[in-house]
Amino acid sequence: MDDLWQAFFKAISLVFTLDEQLLEIVWLSLRLSLSAVGIALIIGLPLGAILALTRFPGRRFLNIIVNVLMGLPPVVVGLFVYLLLSRSGPFGVMGLLFTPTAMIMAQVILVVPIVTAISRQVLEELYGEYDELLRSLDASWFRRITALIWDAKFSLTTAGLAGFGRAVSEVGAVMIVGGNIDHLTRVMTTAIALEARKGDLIMALSLGIVLMSVALGVNLIAYCITESAKRGQGQ
């Protein structure tokens, strides 16, 4: 028990002394996850808006598909991307397997359904309130979408934060397509798994502390944004 406490305190010390190896892994994790979320927002927000504002055959089926995809097993996504990027796959000639790009691709696939589903719900509720006003102004379809997205920007921020939480805590998919290569594709989650297997509890715990801090920070920001949006609507 004493050894465990010593490892814990040493892990905290490693975090506060800004260990070079620790910072490298954390920075790569944040960079990849933020990149994936940015791409997912570009894809997911318009898709969510289309599903929220338009009525077409198969819309309900697409909504079901999006909701189902939110629960995609990460290892299945990793395997799918691996098959696409492997030498015998359709994109094997690009040489992207076991690179940060492959990891971003896997994270984007995992995050897009989350962004799409949340943005659809938010915009659909808002559109119910603004529908008559937008019709009276004879606003075009594009202007309706941009107006709603702008008005719901704080609520939609939670979609990005939820996607970031999913991306930064992912281990299965990024392990398969990234390979956990030191100084190249080793992120917090894969490094924790590796260091725990090696018995290096200090590094594993330090990375776990950082990852937990990031997760708590994201949830706190999402909560504050949601509460601010509610107060704004109340006024």
NUVEXMAR-315345 format. One record per residue (C-alpha): z, y, x; residue number from 1; residue in one letter. Coordinates in pm, 1 decimal, always signed. Layout:
# NUVEXMAR-315345
<r <Z, Y, X>, NUM, 'a'>
...
***
This chain:
# NUVEXMAR-315345
<r <+0.0, +0.0, +0.0>, 1, 'm'>
<r <+83.2, +236.0, +286.5>, 2, 'd'>
<r <-257.7, +168.2, +442.4>, 3, 'd'>
<r <-424.8, +262.2, +115.8>, 4, 'l'>
<r <-240.1, +593.2, +97.2>, 5, 'w'>
<r <-324.9, +668.3, +459.5>, 6, 'q'>
<r <-692.3, +599.0, +387.8>, 7, 'a'>
<r <-674.3, +827.9, +84.2>, 8, 'f'>
<r <-522.4, +1118.1, +278.1>, 9, 'f'>
<r <-771.3, +1068.9, +561.1>, 10, 'k'>
<r <-1051.9, +1075.3, +303.4>, 11, 'a'>
<r <-924.2, +1407.3, +167.5>, 12, 'i'>
<r <-907.8, +1539.8, +522.2>, 13, 's'>
<r <-1267.0, +1428.5, +578.7>, 14, 'l'>
<r <-1376.4, +1627.1, +273.2>, 15, 'v'>
<r <-1195.6, +1947.6, +369.8>, 16, 'f'>
<r <-1305.1, +1933.0, +734.2>, 17, 't'>
<r <-1667.6, +1913.0, +615.3>, 18, 'l'>
<r <-1760.7, +1599.5, +804.5>, 19, 'd'>
<r <-2125.0, +1616.5, +914.6>, 20, 'e'>
<r <-2219.5, +1269.3, +789.5>, 21, 'q'>
<r <-2046.7, +1333.8, +458.1>, 22, 'l'>
<r <-2224.5, +1666.2, +410.0>, 23, 'l'>
<r <-2561.8, +1508.8, +486.5>, 24, 'e'>
<r <-2515.1, +1242.2, +218.8>, 25, 'i'>
<r <-2379.1, +1488.6, -39.2>, 26, 'v'>
<r <-2658.7, +1739.0, +23.1>, 27, 'w'>
<r <-2927.7, +1472.5, -15.1>, 28, 'l'>
<r <-2768.0, +1350.6, -339.3>, 29, 's'>
<r <-2755.4, +1700.0, -488.8>, 30, 'l'>
<r <-3106.2, +1787.1, -372.6>, 31, 'r'>
<r <-3262.6, +1475.3, -520.8>, 32, 'l'>
<r <-3068.6, +1497.9, -848.1>, 33, 's'>
<r <-3143.9, +1867.4, -898.1>, 34, 'l'>
<r <-3512.0, +1806.5, -826.3>, 35, 's'>
<r <-3520.6, +1520.4, -1077.5>, 36, 'a'>
<r <-3345.1, +1730.5, -1343.3>, 37, 'v'>
<r <-3583.2, +2021.5, -1287.3>, 38, 'g'>
<r <-3886.3, +1797.0, -1338.1>, 39, 'i'>
<r <-3720.4, +1627.8, -1637.2>, 40, 'a'>
<r <-3657.6, +1967.2, -1801.1>, 41, 'l'>
<r <-4022.7, +2064.8, -1757.1>, 42, 'i'>
<r <-4124.2, +1740.8, -1929.1>, 43, 'i'>
<r <-3838.7, +1689.9, -2174.5>, 44, 'g'>
<r <-3798.0, +2036.6, -2326.5>, 45, 'l'>
<r <-4158.4, +2060.0, -2456.7>, 46, 'p'>
<r <-4140.7, +1700.4, -2582.7>, 47, 'l'>
<r <-3814.9, +1774.7, -2762.5>, 48, 'g'>
<r <-3964.9, +2089.9, -2911.8>, 49, 'a'>
<r <-4272.4, +1901.8, -3035.8>, 50, 'i'>
<r <-4055.9, +1636.2, -3199.6>, 51, 'l'>
<r <-3833.6, +1902.7, -3354.8>, 52, 'a'>
<r <-4096.5, +2143.3, -3488.0>, 53, 'l'>
<r <-4393.7, +1929.7, -3583.6>, 54, 't'>
<r <-4447.5, +1664.3, -3847.2>, 55, 'r'>
<r <-4699.5, +1391.0, -3770.3>, 56, 'f'>
<r <-4744.9, +1017.9, -3834.0>, 57, 'p'>
<r <-4521.9, +813.3, -3606.5>, 58, 'g'>
<r <-4275.3, +1096.2, -3537.6>, 59, 'r'>
<r <-3977.0, +896.1, -3659.1>, 60, 'r'>
<r <-4085.1, +600.9, -3446.4>, 61, 'f'>
<r <-4108.5, +826.4, -3139.3>, 62, 'l'>
<r <-3758.7, +958.7, -3207.1>, 63, 'n'>
<r <-3630.4, +602.0, -3215.8>, 64, 'i'>
<r <-3811.4, +522.9, -2889.5>, 65, 'i'>
<r <-3658.1, +828.4, -2719.5>, 66, 'v'>
<r <-3310.1, +728.3, -2835.2>, 67, 'n'>
<r <-3364.8, +373.1, -2712.4>, 68, 'v'>
<r <-3486.9, +496.7, -2374.9>, 69, 'l'>
<r <-3162.3, +690.9, -2329.4>, 70, 'm'>
<r <-2994.1, +355.4, -2279.1>, 71, 'g'>
<r <-3244.4, +220.6, -2028.4>, 72, 'l'>
<r <-3074.5, -4.1, -1769.2>, 73, 'p'>
<r <-3114.7, +175.6, -1435.5>, 74, 'p'>
<r <-3198.2, -145.6, -1249.3>, 75, 'v'>
<r <-3489.9, -206.0, -1487.8>, 76, 'v'>
<r <-3618.3, +145.5, -1418.2>, 77, 'v'>
<r <-3579.0, +82.4, -1046.5>, 78, 'g'>
<r <-3770.7, -241.9, -1072.8>, 79, 'l'>
<r <-4047.8, -70.6, -1272.4>, 80, 'f'>
<r <-4087.6, +207.4, -1013.7>, 81, 'v'>
<r <-4066.7, -49.6, -733.1>, 82, 'y'>
<r <-4356.3, -247.4, -882.8>, 83, 'l'>
<r <-4561.3, +69.8, -920.1>, 84, 'l'>
<r <-4505.1, +177.2, -559.7>, 85, 'l'>
<r <-4505.9, -160.5, -385.1>, 86, 's'>
<r <-4804.2, -256.4, -169.3>, 87, 'r'>
<r <-4952.9, -467.2, -447.3>, 88, 's'>
<r <-4884.4, -198.1, -709.7>, 89, 'g'>
<r <-5128.2, +67.7, -836.5>, 90, 'p'>
<r <-4970.4, +342.4, -623.6>, 91, 'f'>
<r <-4886.7, +132.9, -319.2>, 92, 'g'>
<r <-5143.8, +309.8, -102.3>, 93, 'v'>
<r <-4941.6, +631.5, -130.0>, 94, 'm'>
<r <-4658.4, +480.6, +74.5>, 95, 'g'>
<r <-4383.7, +629.6, -141.1>, 96, 'l'>
<r <-4155.6, +326.6, -161.7>, 97, 'l'>
<r <-3819.6, +372.2, +15.2>, 98, 'f'>
<r <-3859.3, +750.0, +24.1>, 99, 't'>
<r <-3672.9, +1033.3, -152.7>, 100, 'p'>
<r <-3981.3, +1084.1, -370.7>, 101, 't'>
<r <-3948.4, +734.1, -513.7>, 102, 'a'>
<r <-3582.7, +801.8, -590.1>, 103, 'm'>
<r <-3671.3, +1123.5, -771.5>, 104, 'i'>
<r <-3931.0, +935.2, -976.8>, 105, 'm'>
<r <-3671.6, +681.0, -1087.7>, 106, 'a'>
<r <-3421.1, +952.5, -1174.9>, 107, 'q'>
<r <-3680.4, +1148.9, -1372.2>, 108, 'v'>
<r <-3754.8, +842.7, -1586.3>, 109, 'i'>
<r <-3383.1, +806.9, -1657.3>, 110, 'l'>
<r <-3322.4, +1175.9, -1731.2>, 111, 'v'>
<r <-3629.3, +1267.0, -1942.7>, 112, 'v'>
<r <-3513.2, +1073.4, -2253.6>, 113, 'p'>
<r <-3172.4, +1244.5, -2236.3>, 114, 'i'>
<r <-3324.2, +1592.1, -2211.9>, 115, 'v'>
<r <-3578.3, +1515.0, -2483.8>, 116, 't'>
<r <-3323.1, +1376.5, -2729.6>, 117, 'a'>
<r <-3069.7, +1657.6, -2682.7>, 118, 'i'>
<r <-3330.9, +1933.8, -2695.6>, 119, 's'>
<r <-3488.0, +1781.6, -3007.7>, 120, 'r'>
<r <-3153.8, +1776.6, -3185.9>, 121, 'q'>
<r <-3062.7, +2131.0, -3081.8>, 122, 'v'>
<r <-3402.7, +2280.8, -3167.8>, 123, 'l'>
<r <-3431.5, +2090.2, -3496.3>, 124, 'e'>
<r <-3098.2, +2228.5, -3617.8>, 125, 'e'>
<r <-3191.1, +2579.3, -3506.9>, 126, 'l'>
<r <-3536.3, +2557.0, -3662.5>, 127, 'y'>
<r <-3377.3, +2481.2, -3999.3>, 128, 'g'>
<r <-3203.7, +2820.2, -3980.1>, 129, 'e'>
<r <-3500.8, +3018.4, -3845.6>, 130, 'y'>
<r <-3786.4, +2851.3, -4034.0>, 131, 'd'>
<r <-3823.3, +3109.2, -4311.9>, 132, 'e'>
<r <-3790.7, +3402.5, -4072.3>, 133, 'l'>
<r <-4055.0, +3264.8, -3836.1>, 134, 'l'>
<r <-4288.5, +3193.9, -4125.5>, 135, 'r'>
<r <-4245.6, +3545.4, -4261.0>, 136, 's'>
<r <-4335.6, +3683.7, -3918.7>, 137, 'l'>
<r <-4640.7, +3454.3, -3912.1>, 138, 'd'>
<r <-4538.2, +3341.2, -3565.0>, 139, 'a'>
<r <-4769.8, +3101.1, -3387.5>, 140, 's'>
<r <-4654.5, +2752.0, -3299.0>, 141, 'w'>
<r <-4617.6, +2847.5, -2932.0>, 142, 'f'>
<r <-4414.2, +3158.6, -3012.2>, 143, 'r'>
<r <-4188.4, +2958.8, -3239.9>, 144, 'r'>
<r <-4111.6, +2716.2, -2960.4>, 145, 'i'>
<r <-4048.2, +2987.4, -2700.8>, 146, 't'>
<r <-3830.2, +3187.0, -2941.4>, 147, 'a'>
<r <-3620.2, +2885.3, -3032.3>, 148, 'l'>
<r <-3583.8, +2770.4, -2671.8>, 149, 'i'>
<r <-3475.5, +3118.8, -2567.7>, 150, 'w'>
<r <-3223.4, +3147.8, -2850.6>, 151, 'd'>
<r <-3084.3, +2801.4, -2775.8>, 152, 'a'>
<r <-3084.5, +2845.0, -2396.6>, 153, 'k'>
<r <-2708.7, +2798.7, -2363.2>, 154, 'f'>
<r <-2703.6, +2487.7, -2582.1>, 155, 's'>
<r <-3004.8, +2348.0, -2397.3>, 156, 'l'>
<r <-2824.8, +2398.1, -2066.8>, 157, 't'>
<r <-2602.2, +2108.8, -2167.8>, 158, 't'>
<r <-2912.8, +1888.3, -2174.4>, 159, 'a'>
<r <-2977.6, +1968.6, -1810.0>, 160, 'g'>
<r <-2613.7, +1912.7, -1719.5>, 161, 'l'>
<r <-2607.5, +1578.7, -1900.9>, 162, 'a'>
<r <-2923.0, +1477.4, -1715.3>, 163, 'g'>
<r <-2773.4, +1586.2, -1384.0>, 164, 'f'>
<r <-2462.4, +1379.5, -1450.9>, 165, 'g'>
<r <-2680.6, +1074.5, -1515.6>, 166, 'r'>
<r <-2893.1, +1133.4, -1206.7>, 167, 'a'>
<r <-2618.8, +1206.0, -953.6>, 168, 'v'>
<r <-2408.8, +904.4, -1058.9>, 169, 's'>
<r <-2700.9, +657.8, -1058.3>, 170, 'e'>
<r <-2688.5, +370.3, -811.4>, 171, 'v'>
<r <-2898.9, +73.9, -930.7>, 172, 'g'>
<r <-3241.9, +236.0, -953.4>, 173, 'a'>
<r <-3210.7, +448.9, -639.5>, 174, 'v'>
<r <-3085.3, +150.3, -441.8>, 175, 'm'>
<r <-3394.0, -52.5, -537.0>, 176, 'i'>
<r <-3657.1, +215.2, -471.5>, 177, 'v'>
<r <-3476.0, +402.8, -192.2>, 178, 'g'>
<r <-3340.3, +115.1, +12.5>, 179, 'g'>
<r <-3023.8, +304.7, +114.2>, 180, 'n'>
<r <-3174.5, +402.6, +451.0>, 181, 'i'>
<r <-2942.4, +603.6, +675.8>, 182, 'd'>
<r <-3043.0, +971.0, +719.5>, 183, 'h'>
<r <-3331.2, +925.4, +471.9>, 184, 'l'>
<r <-3240.4, +778.0, +133.0>, 185, 't'>
<r <-2864.0, +723.9, +149.9>, 186, 'r'>
<r <-2698.7, +914.0, -135.8>, 187, 'v'>
<r <-2338.0, +923.8, -252.1>, 188, 'm'>
<r <-2347.9, +627.2, -488.7>, 189, 't'>
<r <-2535.5, +394.2, -255.1>, 190, 't'>
<r <-2322.8, +503.1, +41.3>, 191, 'a'>
<r <-2002.5, +429.0, -152.5>, 192, 'i'>
<r <-2127.9, +78.5, -230.6>, 193, 'a'>
<r <-2224.0, +20.8, +133.3>, 194, 'l'>
<r <-1906.0, +160.5, +288.9>, 195, 'e'>
<r <-1687.0, -36.5, +46.2>, 196, 'a'>
<r <-1865.7, -357.8, +145.6>, 197, 'r'>
<r <-1821.1, -269.4, +513.9>, 198, 'k'>
<r <-1451.8, -204.8, +459.9>, 199, 'g'>
<r <-1474.9, +164.2, +555.5>, 200, 'd'>
<r <-1245.2, +284.7, +279.3>, 201, 'l'>
<r <-1206.1, +632.8, +427.0>, 202, 'i'>
<r <-1573.9, +724.3, +396.1>, 203, 'm'>
<r <-1604.7, +544.5, +60.8>, 204, 'a'>
<r <-1303.5, +729.5, -79.3>, 205, 'l'>
<r <-1419.9, +1067.5, +54.4>, 206, 's'>
<r <-1758.3, +1022.8, -110.0>, 207, 'l'>
<r <-1587.4, +905.4, -427.3>, 208, 'g'>
<r <-1370.8, +1219.1, -429.9>, 209, 'i'>
<r <-1677.2, +1441.7, -395.7>, 210, 'v'>
<r <-1867.1, +1249.4, -664.2>, 211, 'l'>
<r <-1573.8, +1269.2, -905.2>, 212, 'm'>
<r <-1538.9, +1641.3, -834.6>, 213, 's'>
<r <-1907.0, +1696.1, -909.7>, 214, 'v'>
<r <-1882.9, +1493.3, -1233.1>, 215, 'a'>
<r <-1572.9, +1682.7, -1347.3>, 216, 'l'>
<r <-1734.7, +2014.3, -1256.3>, 217, 'g'>
<r <-2046.4, +1933.6, -1457.2>, 218, 'v'>
<r <-1840.0, +1833.5, -1760.8>, 219, 'n'>
<r <-1627.5, +2147.2, -1731.8>, 220, 'l'>
<r <-1935.1, +2369.5, -1715.0>, 221, 'i'>
<r <-2088.2, +2191.3, -2014.5>, 222, 'a'>
<r <-1765.8, +2238.2, -2211.5>, 223, 'y'>
<r <-1744.3, +2608.5, -2126.3>, 224, 'c'>
<r <-2108.8, +2664.4, -2223.1>, 225, 'i'>
<r <-2062.5, +2480.7, -2553.4>, 226, 't'>
<r <-1749.8, +2681.2, -2637.2>, 227, 'e'>
<r <-1921.8, +3010.0, -2543.9>, 228, 's'>
<r <-2217.2, +2920.9, -2766.0>, 229, 'a'>
<r <-1983.2, +2841.1, -3057.2>, 230, 'k'>
<r <-1799.8, +3172.2, -3016.3>, 231, 'r'>
<r <-2132.2, +3352.8, -3001.5>, 232, 'g'>
<r <-2246.1, +3192.4, -3325.4>, 233, 'q'>
<r <-1912.2, +3275.4, -3486.9>, 234, 'g'>
<r <-1957.9, +3641.3, -3406.8>, 235, 'q'>
***
